[in-house]
């Protein structure tokens, strides 16, 4: 199963971004495909935080438009929200100890820990930081 990172959601949602077309094509292929895929719950909230932030986008996305974007993705019968379960913190703690991640990398580590816990093996992203964790196959848009 493949997880979709926040930056892919942002690029697909905001037409002015350089990777808009490529990200939208990926999401469309996933949404219309037969293979299961997931959006980590952390990526949904981060997406909403970023696209509605006036210091990031001018103008920012209106909240109803941003939430509708996510709702449309979730309408795909093969998409699910990946949420932490009871062993999430143990996965996160082990991952932080293994990788030495701290500061801003803790956010990426939580996504990797969630993927580990949920049996998700790949992540679609434009963030090379995920490569440092080694437990996910990282599919980079820029490659």
C-alpha positions in Angstrom: 0.0 0.0 0.0 1.1 3.5 -0.7 0.7 6.6 1.5 0.4 10.1 0.2 2.5 12.8 1.9 1.3 16.4 2.6 3.3 18.0 -0.1 1.6 15.9 -2.8 -1.8 17.0 -1.5 -0.7 20.6 -1.5 0.7 20.6 -5.0 -2.4 18.8 -6.4 -4.7 21.3 -4.7 -2.8 24.5 -5.5 -2.6 25.1 -9.3 0.2 27.7 -9.0 2.7 25.2 -7.6 5.4 23.8 -9.9 4.4 20.1 -9.3 0.7 20.7 -9.5 0.1 18.7 -12.8 2.3 15.8 -11.8 0.8 15.5 -8.3 -2.7 15.7 -9.6 -2.0 13.0 -12.2 -0.6 10.7 -9.4 -3.6 11.3 -7.2 -6.0 10.8 -10.0 -4.3 7.5 -10.9 -4.5 6.3 -7.3 -8.1 7.4 -6.9 -9.2 5.7 -10.1 -7.0 2.6 -9.6 -7.8 -0.7 -8.0 -4.9 -0.8 -5.5 -5.5 0.5 -1.9 -3.8 3.7 -0.9 -3.9 5.9 2.2 -3.6 9.4 3.4 -2.1 9.6 6.9 -4.3 11.6 9.2 -1.3 13.8 10.1 -1.0 14.7 6.5 -4.6 15.8 6.3 -4.3 18.2 9.2 -1.0 19.5 8.0 -2.5 20.0 4.5 -5.3 22.0 5.9 -3.0 24.1 8.1 -0.7 25.0 5.1 -3.2 25.7 2.4 -5.4 27.9 4.5 -2.4 29.9 5.9 -2.2 33.5 4.7 1.6 33.6 5.1 2.0 30.6 2.9 -0.4 31.3 0.1 -1.8 34.6 -1.1 -4.7 34.2 -1.2 -5.0 31.1 1.1 -7.5 28.4 0.2 -10.8 28.8 1.9 -11.5 26.1 4.4 -14.6 24.7 2.7 -12.6 24.4 -0.6 -9.7 22.7 1.2 -11.9 20.2 3.1 -13.8 19.4 -0.1 -10.5 18.6 -1.8 -9.8 16.0 0.9 -13.4 14.7 0.8 -13.2 14.1 -2.9 -10.1 12.0 -2.4 -11.7 10.0 0.3 -14.6 9.3 -2.0 -12.3 6.9 -3.9 -13.3 3.4 -2.9 -9.6 2.4 -2.6 -8.6 5.3 -0.3 -8.5 5.3 3.4 -7.3 7.5 6.2 -4.4 5.9 8.0 -4.8 6.6 11.8 -2.6 5.6 14.7 -3.5 2.5 16.6 -2.6 1.3 20.0 1.0 0.5 19.1 1.8 3.8 17.3 3.8 5.3 20.2 6.0 2.2 20.4 6.7 2.4 16.7 7.4 6.1 17.0 9.7 5.7 20.0 11.7 2.9 18.3 12.0 4.9 15.1 13.2 8.0 16.9 15.8 6.0 18.7 16.9 4.2 15.4 17.1 7.4 13.3 18.1 10.0 15.8 15.4 12.2 14.4 14.6 15.3 16.4 13.0 18.7 15.8 11.2 19.1 12.6 12.1 15.5 11.5 9.8 14.2 14.3 6.8 15.1 12.1 8.2 12.9 9.3 9.1 10.2 11.8 5.4 10.1 13.0 4.3 9.5 9.5 6.8 6.7 9.0 5.8 5.2 12.4 2.2 5.3 11.4 3.0 3.6 8.1 5.0 0.9 9.9 2.1 0.3 12.3 -0.4 0.1 9.5 1.6 -2.1 7.2 2.1 0.7 4.6 5.2 0.1 2.5 5.5 3.1 0.3 5.1 6.9 0.5 4.6 9.3 -2.4 6.4 12.5 -1.6 8.7 15.2 -2.7 10.6 15.2 0.6 13.9 13.4 0.6 14.0 13.4 4.4 11.9 10.2 4.4 14.9 8.3 2.9 16.7 8.7 6.2 14.3 6.3 7.9 14.9 3.4 5.6 11.7 1.5 6.4 9.6 2.9 3.5 10.0 2.8 -0.2 10.1 6.5 -1.0 8.6 7.5 -4.4 9.9 11.0 -5.1 8.1 13.2 -7.6 11.4 14.8 -8.8 12.9 11.5 -9.9 
